[in-house]
Amino acid sequence: MKVVISGVSGLVGTALRANLTAGGHDVLALSRRASLPPLTTITWDIENGRFDASLLEGVDVVVHLAGEPVAQRWSEKTKKAIRQSRVRGTKLLVEGLKSLRQKPKLLLSASAVGFYGDGEDRELDETSPPGEGFLPEVCQEWETAALDAMGLGMRAVCLRTGIVLSTKGGALRKMLLPFRLGLGGPLSTGRQWMPWIHIDDLVGAMRFIMEKEDLMGVVNGTSPNPVTNRNFTKGLGRVLRRPTLFPIPEFGLKLLFGEMAQILLEGQKVKPQKLQAAGFTFRHPELEEALSDILANRK
């Protein structure tokens, strides 16, 4: 199988690339950078709309993971970059796919549980409506752009991921130092739900989607057992054998992160209904076992 990945040097892209390469598949990079050795690199310029899509001829799967990081303080400039890198980039990609004689079988695009906004205590699956605010708006535009590929006779999947657990990047890596120092604690009340997934299960879900030809549309890429922020905090503390006595108040989060604090204070009790109905088996469905595996094996 020949697979092109945008965002291949990110946390998820790196793990997916390693998995595919180990399985004997041919992986290429789609990147703004001219070269990402040892990968063959196809370059594109999202800002200026430049992309030689003919280089995708013969590719079986396109995995689109690229996007400006969300976990940073949001200025108007940053919000514009978050939106454009996802929406404009996806539109450019799908427009390029139109010109191909032999189109890929699948476009697998990242999305996010931010689609749901603040779900409070409601259980959310792929049929649940979008929330309100900046991130739900971005996710809706992003998914609409990606699912346009279905009009080309291709299969398209938008994988709504939550917090990806890994020591190599993302939220968990940032948490480890303060928690190991005994300074960890819940965010505000800690009642907000945290949809999480072990990095190996996320890669496994992506491989499953590649092979499951009748799975399409939006798919939740989260553990079947979401937890509240308070319980996540307690679980990580138990695994690290450290106390978790220092909650961060809401005003502190807003002072540190501004508008971006809303994604830390809002939660989504997300369920991966479509993955489970299709027969996908999670290797690490329980939080503390997942954390123990990740920390013990430096995943």
C-alpha positions as a Python dict, from the first residue, in 0.01 Angstrom:
ca = {
    (1, 'M'): (0, 0, 0),
    (2, 'K'): (125, 347, -90),
    (3, 'V'): (31, 612, 168),
    (4, 'V'): (88, 989, 168),
    (5, 'I'): (80, 1163, 507),
    (6, 'S'): (60, 1537, 573),
    (7, 'G'): (179, 1626, 921),
    (8, 'V'): (406, 1322, 913),
    (9, 'S'): (656, 1473, 1159),
    (10, 'G'): (390, 1537, 1426),
    (11, 'L'): (306, 1306, 1715),
    (12, 'V'): (41, 1101, 1535),
    (13, 'G'): (209, 1118, 1194),
    (14, 'T'): (536, 984, 1335),
    (15, 'A'): (363, 692, 1505),
    (16, 'L'): (153, 608, 1199),
    (17, 'R'): (453, 627, 970),
    (18, 'A'): (649, 385, 1193),
    (19, 'N'): (358, 141, 1196),
    (20, 'L'): (311, 151, 819),
    (21, 'T'): (681, 122, 746),
    (22, 'A'): (713, -177, 980),
    (23, 'G'): (429, -339, 786),
    (24, 'G'): (616, -300, 458),
    (25, 'H'): (407, -14, 320),
    (26, 'D'): (545, 276, 117),
    (27, 'V'): (510, 610, 300),
    (28, 'L'): (552, 954, 141),
    (29, 'A'): (534, 1295, 306),
    (30, 'L'): (317, 1589, 202),
    (31, 'S'): (489, 1889, 354),
    (32, 'R'): (563, 2260, 329),
    (33, 'R'): (929, 2167, 369),
    (34, 'A'): (1120, 2064, 59),
    (35, 'S'): (1272, 1757, 220),
    (36, 'L'): (1198, 1528, 514),
    (37, 'P'): (1466, 1261, 481),
    (38, 'P'): (1452, 967, 445),
    (39, 'L'): (1099, 1010, 308),
    (40, 'T'): (1011, 1104, -47),
    (41, 'T'): (850, 1445, -4),
    (42, 'I'): (574, 1612, -203),
    (43, 'T'): (576, 1984, -130),
    (44, 'W'): (278, 2217, -113),
    (45, 'D'): (214, 2580, -26),
    (46, 'I'): (-122, 2615, 146),
    (47, 'E'): (-100, 2991, 193),
    (48, 'N'): (-48, 3055, -178),
    (49, 'G'): (-256, 2762, -304),
    (50, 'R'): (30, 2582, -479),
    (51, 'F'): (26, 2204, -501),
    (52, 'D'): (126, 1964, -781),
    (53, 'A'): (-139, 1700, -724),
    (54, 'S'): (-13, 1489, -1016),
    (55, 'L'): (251, 1357, -776),
    (56, 'L'): (-29, 1172, -595),
    (57, 'E'): (-99, 950, -898),
    (58, 'G'): (-81, 586, -787),
    (59, 'V'): (-128, 660, -417),
    (60, 'D'): (-374, 434, -233),
    (61, 'V'): (-443, 641, 80),
    (62, 'V'): (-398, 1008, 172),
    (63, 'V'): (-381, 1078, 546),
    (64, 'H'): (-425, 1447, 623),
    (65, 'L'): (-299, 1543, 970),
    (66, 'A'): (-138, 1884, 914),
    (67, 'G'): (-264, 2189, 1102),
    (68, 'E'): (-151, 2480, 1318),
    (69, 'P'): (-131, 2369, 1686),
    (70, 'V'): (-443, 2453, 1886),
    (71, 'A'): (-280, 2429, 2229),
    (72, 'Q'): (-135, 2780, 2241),
    (73, 'R'): (-260, 3122, 2343),
    (74, 'W'): (-508, 3242, 2079),
    (75, 'S'): (-448, 3578, 1919),
    (76, 'E'): (-657, 3677, 1617),
    (77, 'K'): (-356, 3589, 1403),
    (78, 'T'): (-328, 3246, 1566),
    (79, 'K'): (-699, 3175, 1524),
    (80, 'K'): (-673, 3264, 1156),
    (81, 'A'): (-378, 3025, 1118),
    (82, 'I'): (-565, 2746, 1301),
    (83, 'R'): (-863, 2785, 1068),
    (84, 'Q'): (-677, 2837, 741),
    (85, 'S'): (-422, 2559, 792),
    (86, 'R'): (-708, 2313, 831),
    (87, 'V'): (-983, 2443, 606),
    (88, 'R'): (-778, 2596, 325),
    (89, 'G'): (-529, 2309, 333),
    (90, 'T'): (-803, 2047, 307),
    (91, 'K'): (-979, 2233, 26),
    (92, 'L'): (-651, 2258, -165),
    (93, 'L'): (-591, 1887, -119),
    (94, 'V'): (-938, 1782, -234),
    (95, 'E'): (-925, 2021, -530),
    (96, 'G'): (-598, 1857, -632),
    (97, 'L'): (-749, 1509, -605),
    (98, 'K'): (-1013, 1608, -862),
    (99, 'S'): (-748, 1629, -1133),
    (100, 'L'): (-615, 1275, -1086),
    (101, 'R'): (-695, 1003, -1336),
    (102, 'Q'): (-647, 735, -1071),
    (103, 'K'): (-772, 870, -740),
    (104, 'P'): (-672, 730, -400),
    (105, 'K'): (-919, 488, -245),
    (106, 'L'): (-936, 683, 81),
    (107, 'L'): (-887, 1030, 223),
    (108, 'L'): (-845, 995, 599),
    (109, 'S'): (-852, 1341, 756),
    (110, 'A'): (-795, 1441, 1113),
    (111, 'S'): (-1071, 1621, 1297),
    (112, 'A'): (-1132, 1681, 1668),
    (113, 'V'): (-1382, 1626, 1946),
    (114, 'G'): (-1383, 2006, 1967),
    (115, 'F'): (-1663, 1968, 1710),
    (116, 'Y'): (-1901, 1903, 2001),
    (117, 'G'): (-1812, 2212, 2203),
    (118, 'D'): (-1908, 2182, 2570),
    (119, 'G'): (-2112, 1863, 2591),
    (120, 'E'): (-2150, 1882, 2970),
    (121, 'D'): (-2257, 1534, 3090),
    (122, 'R'): (-2432, 1427, 2769),
    (123, 'E'): (-2302, 1114, 2597),
    (124, 'L'): (-2186, 1212, 2248),
    (125, 'D'): (-2157, 992, 1940),
    (126, 'E'): (-2113, 1064, 1571),
    (127, 'T'): (-2479, 1166, 1533),
    (128, 'S'): (-2458, 1437, 1802),
    (129, 'P'): (-2490, 1799, 1682),
    (130, 'P'): (-2203, 2049, 1677),
    (131, 'G'): (-2143, 2287, 1963),
    (132, 'E'): (-2102, 2662, 1949),
    (133, 'G'): (-1785, 2869, 1933),
    (134, 'F'): (-1459, 2892, 1746),
    (135, 'L'): (-1344, 2528, 1751),
    (136, 'P'): (-1682, 2376, 1658),
    (137, 'E'): (-1699, 2618, 1365),
    (138, 'V'): (-1348, 2525, 1249),
    (139, 'C'): (-1420, 2153, 1281),
    (140, 'Q'): (-1741, 2182, 1078),
    (141, 'E'): (-1566, 2367, 794),
    (142, 'W'): (-1272, 2127, 809),
    (143, 'E'): (-1490, 1817, 790),
    (144, 'T'): (-1709, 1960, 514),
    (145, 'A'): (-1398, 2024, 304),
    (146, 'A'): (-1266, 1671, 359),
    (147, 'L'): (-1596, 1492, 299),
    (148, 'D'): (-1626, 1669, -38),
    (149, 'A'): (-1385, 1398, -157),
    (150, 'M'): (-1674, 1152, -147),
    (151, 'G'): (-1819, 1339, -444),
    (152, 'L'): (-1513, 1223, -641),
    (153, 'G'): (-1603, 859, -595),
    (154, 'M'): (-1355, 817, -309),
    (155, 'R'): (-1410, 705, 45),
    (156, 'A'): (-1352, 980, 302),
    (157, 'V'): (-1328, 959, 681),
    (158, 'C'): (-1290, 1240, 935),
    (159, 'L'): (-1144, 1101, 1257),
    (160, 'R'): (-1247, 1310, 1557),
    (161, 'T'): (-969, 1257, 1808),
    (162, 'G'): (-950, 1357, 2171),
    (163, 'I'): (-643, 1376, 2394),
    (164, 'V'): (-378, 1147, 2246),
    (165, 'L'): (-176, 989, 2527),
    (166, 'S'): (197, 958, 2460),
    (167, 'T'): (520, 1056, 2635),
    (168, 'K'): (653, 1182, 2301),
    (169, 'G'): (423, 1483, 2268),
    (170, 'G'): (81, 1629, 2333),
    (171, 'A'): (-93, 1700, 2662),
    (172, 'L'): (46, 1409, 2865),
    (173, 'R'): (405, 1505, 2799),
    (174, 'K'): (334, 1856, 2931),
    (175, 'M'): (165, 1716, 3242),
    (176, 'L'): (441, 1478, 3346),
    (177, 'L'): (690, 1721, 3502),
    (178, 'P'): (448, 1904, 3734),
    (179, 'F'): (280, 1577, 3830),
    (180, 'R'): (614, 1410, 3904),
    (181, 'L'): (701, 1707, 4124),
    (182, 'G'): (378, 1653, 4317),
    (183, 'L'): (224, 1972, 4177),
    (184, 'G'): (-53, 1815, 3970),
    (185, 'G'): (-420, 1879, 4023),
    (186, 'P'): (-755, 1913, 3847),
    (187, 'L'): (-839, 2201, 3615),
    (188, 'S'): (-1100, 2421, 3783),
    (189, 'T'): (-1376, 2194, 3922),
    (190, 'G'): (-1243, 1890, 3735),
    (191, 'R'): (-1597, 1793, 3637),
    (192, 'Q'): (-1537, 1838, 3262),
    (193, 'W'): (-1509, 1516, 3063),
    (194, 'M'): (-1183, 1421, 2891),
    (195, 'P'): (-1207, 1201, 2581),
    (196, 'W'): (-867, 1032, 2555),
    (197, 'I'): (-698, 759, 2352),
    (198, 'H'): (-372, 563, 2377),
    (199, 'I'): (-140, 646, 2085),
    (200, 'D'): (-128, 277, 1984),
    (201, 'D'): (-508, 257, 1973),
    (202, 'L'): (-528, 570, 1760),
    (203, 'V'): (-280, 428, 1510),
    (204, 'G'): (-465, 97, 1526),
    (205, 'A'): (-793, 275, 1452),
    (206, 'M'): (-638, 450, 1153),
    (207, 'R'): (-509, 120, 1014),
    (208, 'F'): (-852, -36, 1076),
    (209, 'I'): (-1021, 246, 884),
    (210, 'M'): (-782, 197, 592),
    (211, 'E'): (-883, -167, 566),
    (212, 'K'): (-1256, -140, 652),
    (213, 'E'): (-1391, -33, 315),
    (214, 'D'): (-1749, 27, 430),
    (215, 'L'): (-1650, 271, 707),
    (216, 'M'): (-1688, 633, 600),
    (217, 'G'): (-1797, 978, 713),
    (218, 'V'): (-1720, 1103, 1064),
    (219, 'V'): (-1573, 860, 1317),
    (220, 'N'): (-1489, 926, 1682),
    (221, 'G'): (-1130, 828, 1761),
    (222, 'T'): (-1145, 809, 2141),
    (223, 'S'): (-1140, 543, 2412),
    (224, 'P'): (-1480, 390, 2494),
    (225, 'N'): (-1422, 499, 2855),
    (226, 'P'): (-1388, 879, 2884),
    (227, 'V'): (-1319, 1015, 3233),
    (228, 'T'): (-1367, 1347, 3407),
    (229, 'N'): (-1066, 1572, 3446),
    (230, 'R'): (-1071, 1504, 3820),
    (231, 'N'): (-1057, 1128, 3765),
    (232, 'F'): (-789, 1165, 3498),
    (233, 'T'): (-583, 1365, 3747),
    (234, 'K'): (-629, 1104, 4020),
    (235, 'G'): (-546, 823, 3777),
    (236, 'L'): (-223, 985, 3659),
    (237, 'G'): (-129, 1059, 4020),
    (238, 'R'): (-181, 695, 4118),
    (239, 'V'): (25, 566, 3825),
    (240, 'L'): (307, 809, 3910),
    (241, 'R'): (259, 756, 4287),
    (242, 'R'): (233, 1128, 4345),
    (243, 'P'): (-26, 1343, 4524),
    (244, 'T'): (-261, 1560, 4317),
    (245, 'L'): (-349, 1836, 4562),
    (246, 'F'): (-311, 2154, 4360),
    (247, 'P'): (-614, 2245, 4147),
    (248, 'I'): (-570, 2523, 3893),
    (249, 'P'): (-858, 2773, 3926),
    (250, 'E'): (-1055, 2889, 3624),
    (251, 'F'): (-925, 3245, 3650),
    (252, 'G'): (-568, 3112, 3649),
    (253, 'L'): (-626, 2918, 3329),
    (254, 'K'): (-783, 3220, 3161),
    (255, 'L'): (-494, 3437, 3276),
    (256, 'L'): (-242, 3190, 3134),
    (257, 'F'): (-416, 3094, 2811),
    (258, 'G'): (-681, 3357, 2737),
    (259, 'E'): (-961, 3236, 2511),
    (260, 'M'): (-787, 2901, 2455),
    (261, 'A'): (-864, 2813, 2820),
    (262, 'Q'): (-1216, 2724, 2707),
    (263, 'I'): (-1095, 2393, 2561),
    (264, 'L'): (-950, 2304, 2903),
    (265, 'L'): (-1268, 2401, 3087),
    (266, 'E'): (-1519, 2246, 2847),
    (267, 'G'): (-1558, 1871, 2813),
    (268, 'Q'): (-1701, 1605, 2586),
    (269, 'K'): (-1820, 1262, 2699),
    (270, 'V'): (-1747, 1106, 2362),
    (271, 'K'): (-1814, 745, 2264),
    (272, 'P'): (-1654, 572, 1958),
    (273, 'Q'): (-1983, 418, 1849),
    (274, 'K'): (-1896, 369, 1481),
    (275, 'L'): (-1555, 214, 1546),
    (276, 'Q'): (-1697, -35, 1793),
    (277, 'A'): (-1997, -118, 1574),
    (278, 'A'): (-1755, -187, 1287),
    (279, 'G'): (-1564, -437, 1503),
    (280, 'F'): (-1259, -241, 1617),
    (281, 'T'): (-1106, -370, 1942),
    (282, 'F'): (-926, -128, 2172),
    (283, 'R'): (-607, -267, 2324),
    (284, 'H'): (-602, -6, 2601),
    (285, 'P'): (-961, 93, 2688),
    (286, 'E'): (-899, 171, 3058),
    (287, 'L'): (-714, 488, 3158),
    (288, 'E'): (-478, 369, 3430),
    (289, 'E'): (-368, 61, 3234),
    (290, 'A'): (-312, 282, 2929),
    (291, 'L'): (-104, 532, 3129),
    (292, 'S'): (98, 251, 3288),
    (293, 'D'): (174, 100, 2947),
    (294, 'I'): (274, 434, 2797),
    (295, 'L'): (501, 531, 3086),
    (296, 'A'): (659, 186, 3123),
    (297, 'N'): (735, 156, 2753),
    (298, 'R'): (805, 526, 2678),
    (299, 'K'): (542, 532, 2404),
}
